[in-house]
Amino acid sequence: MALGVALFIPIVSAAPTIAKIGVLMLGVGGVISFVYAKLGAISRGKYTSWGPAEIPGNLHKFYWAGYMLMASSFLGLLASLATGK
């Protein structure tokens, strides 16, 4: 995830357009949502887990929303690179 954010920084700083800043904000929002959900598993003493099995039920929506936002951000990054905008 950190690598994905690191890839966004040069793109946004080179020519900060509204679309690029929006893509960056989607990615940051996704990472925040994902980490928030994972904190539920960490609070239970599970420091490594794969999938949402160890996450409390009320935090599953944040887990999946985080992945959807990160995926949308990644697709926006690809579209931005493809169009050159």
MOSUL-V913328 format. One record per residue. N is the residue number from 1. RES is the residue in one small letter. SS is DSSP state (hx for helix, st for strand, lp for the rest). PSI is psi in whole degrees, -180 to 180 (none if undefined). NEAR is the number of other C-alpha atoms within 8 Angstrom. Layout:
[[N;RES;SS;PSI;NEAR] [N;RES;SS;PSI;NEAR]]
//
This chain:
[[1;m;lp;-41;5] [2;a;hx;-35;5] [3;l;hx;-40;6] [4;g;hx;-43;8] [5;v;hx;-39;11] [6;a;hx;-31;8] [7;l;hx;-29;8] [8;f;hx;-33;10] [9;i;hx;-49;8] [10;p;hx;-33;8] [11;i;hx;-45;10] [12;v;hx;-38;12] [13;s;hx;-26;7] [14;a;hx;-45;6] [15;a;lp;86;6] [16;p;lp;95;9] [17;t;lp;167;7] [18;i;hx;-40;6] [19;a;hx;-44;6] [20;k;hx;-39;12] [21;i;hx;-37;10] [22;g;hx;-41;8] [23;v;hx;-42;13] [24;l;hx;-43;12] [25;m;hx;-36;8] [26;l;hx;-45;12] [27;g;hx;-44;15] [28;v;hx;-42;10] [29;g;hx;-38;11] [30;g;hx;-43;14] [31;v;hx;-42;12] [32;i;hx;-45;9] [33;s;hx;-42;12] [34;f;hx;-46;14] [35;v;hx;-39;9] [36;y;hx;-43;10] [37;a;hx;-41;13] [38;k;hx;-26;10] [39;l;hx;-28;8] [40;g;hx;-40;11] [41;a;hx;-37;14] [42;i;hx;-37;9] [43;s;hx;-21;7] [44;r;lp;1;6] [45;g;lp;6;6] [46;k;lp;101;9] [47;y;lp;-21;6] [48;t;lp;132;4] [49;s;lp;149;9] [50;w;lp;123;5] [51;g;lp;178;5] [52;p;hx;11;8] [53;a;hx;-38;7] [54;e;hx;-4;8] [55;i;lp;134;11] [56;p;lp;149;9] [57;g;hx;-36;5] [58;n;hx;-10;5] [59;l;hx;-1;10] [60;h;hx;-38;11] [61;k;hx;-35;7] [62;f;hx;-36;11] [63;y;hx;-51;15] [64;w;hx;-34;9] [65;a;hx;-38;11] [66;g;hx;-46;14] [67;y;hx;-40;11] [68;m;hx;-41;9] [69;l;hx;-41;12] [70;m;hx;-39;14] [71;a;hx;-41;9] [72;s;hx;-40;11] [73;s;hx;-42;12] [74;f;hx;-42;11] [75;l;hx;-37;8] [76;g;hx;-37;9] [77;l;hx;-45;11] [78;l;hx;-42;8] [79;a;hx;-39;8] [80;s;hx;-40;10] [81;l;hx;-37;8] [82;a;hx;-38;6] [83;t;hx;-18;6] [84;g;lp;15;5] [85;k;lp;none;4]]
//
